[in-house]
């Protein structure tokens, strides 16, 4: 029983890390540009555009307002279209990505807005174009906050992956539901909780450490 529990936890942890890792990659790849667009098309941005800013903001707010469980069920047709199934680790990547992307975009937006406007004006005075300002001023200055925000996003995604697992996505949530809840096995339930806590603590520690190092470099 002890060896079976360890095997279950190892398999579940790998599945959870896989679904969260892939989803986080796409959330970063899509969410960060969305945040840059939101900041730069705002009223005081480097290329203001009310229509683009409001349209993107509306889309982000609409997606964020839907609870993850409901979003996952609503996206089943899209998930089947993309990965060919609505069950398993890869099926969870689609709703996890769609849920995490606007969440991270808003957090990154806050970090980008906190960049000293004087630095942007100085770059403009030196003749830097919009692309140079984004790459050499906005992103480097906001990087510690972006890393901290991405860490929060990862923790949220780990929590969401447990919910996804409970309805057939695999991972630690699936183990907790099938072997812990349905079989009334508190040992498995507690073991899954401990593993999830450890995962969250490791992610938070790594994120905080990296963000602090980036702050020291900036100073």
Secondary structure, 3 states (H helix, E strand, C coil): CHHHHHHHHHHHHHHHHHHHHHHHHHHHHHHHHHHHHHHHCCCCCCCCCHHHHHHHHHHHHHHHCCCHHHHHHHCHHHHHHHHCCCCCHHHHHHHHHHHHHHHHHHHHHHHHHCCCHHHHHHHHHCCCCHHHHHHHHHHHHHHHHHHHHHHHHHHHHHHHHHHHHHHHHCHHHHHHHHHHHCCCCHHHHHHHHHHHHHHHHHHHHHHHHHHHHHHHHHC
